[in-house]
């Protein structure tokens, strides 16, 4: 089937924030006298706001409710995005390049307040036809919910769309939803081999994400 739209992830694809998320959440947990569990960072990649805040509260043991944890951490993240947005080199150009040929959507695990802040700061507000947070669907990545909702709002079938992802949970989410999957592996947090194997196309950087490369997937 001919490809008719492209759905982008945000963290790790457009902005290089996995390290920022880790710094902020580790610092927050430490302030409350707790430590990350051995798998906390990998588990939280792709989780929705409600899921990771519950993990920090219920499993890591931060003595705050999940709602309080989410509010505390999101406020710190939004301030970082306002003052020092860590854009991945070439990401804004790649989004604009693809958007000239295809409708584009955003399917992110970030909270709505952070998505909107990033798009304003990056000058991408209005570029995406659809923007969705996993907090707006029942389940976060690796469940397919956010991708299914994004393509539904675009009015397209999943198989007519491609997803651009970097993380294990993101790749699994897009593949489970039935989209063609383009992997842009993150150097610091590379995806697991089994997740990367789900990709229809692997690029080493966003300069390789061209209209021609996307069209070939169709």
C-alpha positions as CSV (number, residue, x, y, z in Angstrom):
1,X,0.0,0.0,0.0
2,X,1.2,3.5,-0.8
3,X,2.4,5.4,2.2
4,X,0.2,8.4,2.9
5,X,1.5,9.8,6.2
6,X,4.4,9.8,8.7
7,X,4.0,9.7,12.5
8,X,7.0,10.9,14.5
9,X,8.0,10.1,18.1
10,X,9.3,13.1,20.1
11,X,11.8,12.1,22.7
12,X,14.9,10.6,21.2
13,X,13.8,11.5,17.6
14,X,13.2,15.3,17.6
15,X,14.7,16.2,21.0
16,X,17.5,14.4,22.8
17,X,15.9,14.3,26.2
18,X,16.3,10.7,27.5
19,X,19.3,11.9,29.5
20,X,17.5,15.0,30.7
21,X,14.5,12.8,31.8
22,X,16.9,10.5,33.6
23,X,18.8,13.4,35.3
24,X,15.6,15.1,36.5
25,X,13.9,11.9,37.7
26,X,17.0,10.5,39.4
27,X,17.6,13.8,41.2
28,X,13.9,13.9,42.2
29,X,14.0,10.4,43.6
30,X,17.3,11.0,45.4
31,X,15.8,14.1,47.1
32,X,13.2,11.8,48.6
33,X,15.9,9.4,49.9
34,X,15.2,6.7,47.3
35,X,17.2,5.1,44.4
36,X,16.2,3.9,40.9
37,X,15.6,0.1,40.7
38,X,18.0,-1.7,38.3
39,X,15.5,-1.6,35.5
40,X,13.7,1.7,36.3
41,X,15.2,3.7,33.5
42,X,14.6,1.1,30.7
43,X,11.1,0.4,32.0
44,X,10.1,4.1,32.0
45,X,11.1,4.7,28.4
46,X,7.8,4.9,26.6
47,X,5.6,4.8,29.7
48,X,2.8,7.4,29.9
49,X,2.8,10.0,32.6
50,X,0.5,8.0,34.8
51,X,2.5,4.9,34.4
52,X,6.0,6.3,35.2
53,X,4.7,8.4,38.1
54,X,3.0,5.3,39.5
55,X,6.2,3.4,39.1
56,X,8.2,6.1,41.0
57,X,5.6,6.3,43.7
58,X,4.5,2.7,44.2
59,X,7.7,0.7,43.3
60,X,10.6,3.1,43.8
61,X,9.0,4.4,46.9
62,X,8.9,8.2,46.5
63,X,6.6,9.2,49.4
64,X,4.2,11.2,47.1
65,X,1.1,10.2,45.2
66,X,1.5,9.5,41.5
67,X,-0.3,12.7,40.8
68,X,2.1,14.7,42.9
69,X,5.1,13.0,41.4
70,X,3.9,13.8,37.9
71,X,3.2,17.4,38.7
72,X,6.7,17.8,40.4
73,X,8.7,16.2,37.6
74,X,6.7,17.8,34.7
75,X,7.2,21.3,36.2
76,X,11.0,20.7,36.2
77,X,11.0,19.3,32.7
78,X,8.9,22.2,31.3
79,X,11.4,24.7,32.8
80,X,14.3,22.8,31.1
81,X,12.5,22.9,27.8
82,X,11.8,26.6,28.0
83,X,15.4,27.6,28.7
84,X,17.5,24.9,27.0
85,X,15.7,22.7,24.5
86,X,18.0,19.9,23.4
87,X,17.1,19.5,19.8
88,X,18.6,16.6,17.9
89,X,20.7,18.0,15.0
90,X,18.7,17.9,11.8
91,X,15.4,17.0,13.5
92,X,13.5,20.2,12.7
93,X,14.7,20.1,9.1
94,X,13.7,16.5,8.8
95,X,10.2,17.1,10.1
96,X,9.7,20.0,7.8
97,X,11.1,18.1,4.8
98,X,8.8,15.2,5.3
99,X,5.8,17.5,6.1
100,X,6.2,19.1,2.6
101,X,5.3,15.7,1.1
102,X,3.2,13.9,3.7
103,X,0.8,14.8,6.4
104,X,2.7,14.3,9.7
105,X,1.5,13.4,13.2
106,X,3.2,13.2,16.6
107,X,2.8,10.2,18.9
108,X,4.7,10.9,22.1
109,X,5.0,9.5,25.6
110,X,5.6,13.0,26.9
111,X,2.8,14.8,28.7
112,X,0.6,17.3,26.7
113,X,2.2,20.3,28.5
114,X,5.7,19.2,27.4
115,X,4.6,18.4,23.8
116,X,3.2,21.9,23.4
117,X,6.2,23.5,25.0
118,X,8.6,21.7,22.7
119,X,6.7,22.5,19.5
120,X,6.5,26.2,20.5
121,X,10.2,26.4,21.3
122,X,11.3,24.5,18.2
123,X,9.1,26.5,15.9
124,X,7.1,23.4,14.9
125,X,3.7,24.5,16.2
126,X,1.2,24.0,13.5
127,X,3.4,21.6,11.5
128,X,1.7,18.4,12.7
129,X,-1.8,17.6,11.6
130,X,-2.3,15.5,14.8
131,X,-0.4,15.5,18.1
132,X,-1.1,12.9,20.8
133,X,0.3,12.0,24.2
134,X,0.1,8.6,25.6
135,X,-1.6,10.2,28.6
136,X,-4.6,10.7,26.2
137,X,-5.0,7.0,25.4
138,X,-5.6,4.0,27.7
139,X,-2.0,2.5,27.5
140,X,1.5,3.8,26.9
141,X,4.1,2.3,24.6
142,X,4.8,-0.6,23.9
143,X,1.0,-0.9,23.6
144,X,-0.1,0.3,20.2
145,X,-2.8,2.7,21.5
146,X,-1.2,6.0,20.7
147,X,-0.3,5.0,17.1
148,X,-3.7,3.6,16.5
149,X,-5.3,6.8,17.8
150,X,-2.9,9.0,15.7
151,X,-3.7,7.2,12.4
152,X,-7.4,7.2,13.1
153,X,-7.3,10.9,13.6
154,X,-5.5,11.2,10.3
155,X,-8.3,9.2,8.7
156,X,-5.9,6.5,7.5
157,X,-5.3,2.8,7.9
158,X,-2.1,1.9,9.9
159,X,-0.5,0.2,7.0
160,X,-0.7,3.4,5.0
161,X,1.5,5.2,7.6
162,X,5.1,5.0,8.7
163,X,6.4,5.7,12.2
164,X,9.8,7.2,13.1
165,X,11.0,5.8,16.4
166,X,14.2,5.3,18.5
167,X,13.4,3.3,21.6
168,X,12.6,-0.4,22.1
169,X,9.1,0.3,23.5
170,X,8.4,2.8,20.7
171,X,9.4,0.4,18.0
172,X,7.3,-2.3,19.5
173,X,4.3,0.1,19.8
174,X,4.5,1.2,16.2
175,X,4.9,-2.4,14.9
176,X,2.1,-3.7,17.0
177,X,-0.2,-1.0,15.6
178,X,0.6,-2.1,12.0
179,X,2.6,0.9,10.8
180,X,5.8,0.6,8.7
181,X,8.6,1.3,11.1
182,X,11.6,3.5,10.6
183,X,14.2,3.2,13.4
184,X,16.6,6.0,14.3
185,X,18.6,4.2,17.0
186,X,19.7,6.5,19.9
187,X,23.4,6.3,20.6
188,X,23.1,6.4,24.4
189,X,20.0,4.3,24.7
190,X,20.0,2.0,21.8
191,X,17.0,-0.3,21.2
192,X,17.1,-4.0,22.0
193,X,18.0,-6.3,19.1
194,X,14.5,-7.8,19.0
195,X,12.9,-4.4,18.9
196,X,15.2,-3.1,16.2
197,X,14.4,-6.3,14.1
198,X,10.8,-5.0,13.8
199,X,12.0,-2.0,11.7
200,X,11.4,-1.9,8.0
201,X,14.1,0.8,7.6
202,X,17.0,1.7,9.9
203,X,18.8,5.0,9.5
204,X,21.9,6.2,11.3
205,X,20.8,9.8,11.4
206,X,18.0,12.1,10.5
207,X,19.8,13.4,7.4
208,X,19.0,9.9,6.0
209,X,15.3,10.4,6.6
210,X,14.4,11.7,3.1
211,X,11.2,11.7,1.2
212,X,12.6,9.2,-1.2
213,X,13.6,6.8,1.6
214,X,10.0,7.0,3.0
215,X,8.4,6.6,-0.4
216,X,10.4,3.4,-1.0
217,X,8.7,1.8,2.0
218,X,5.4,1.9,0.1
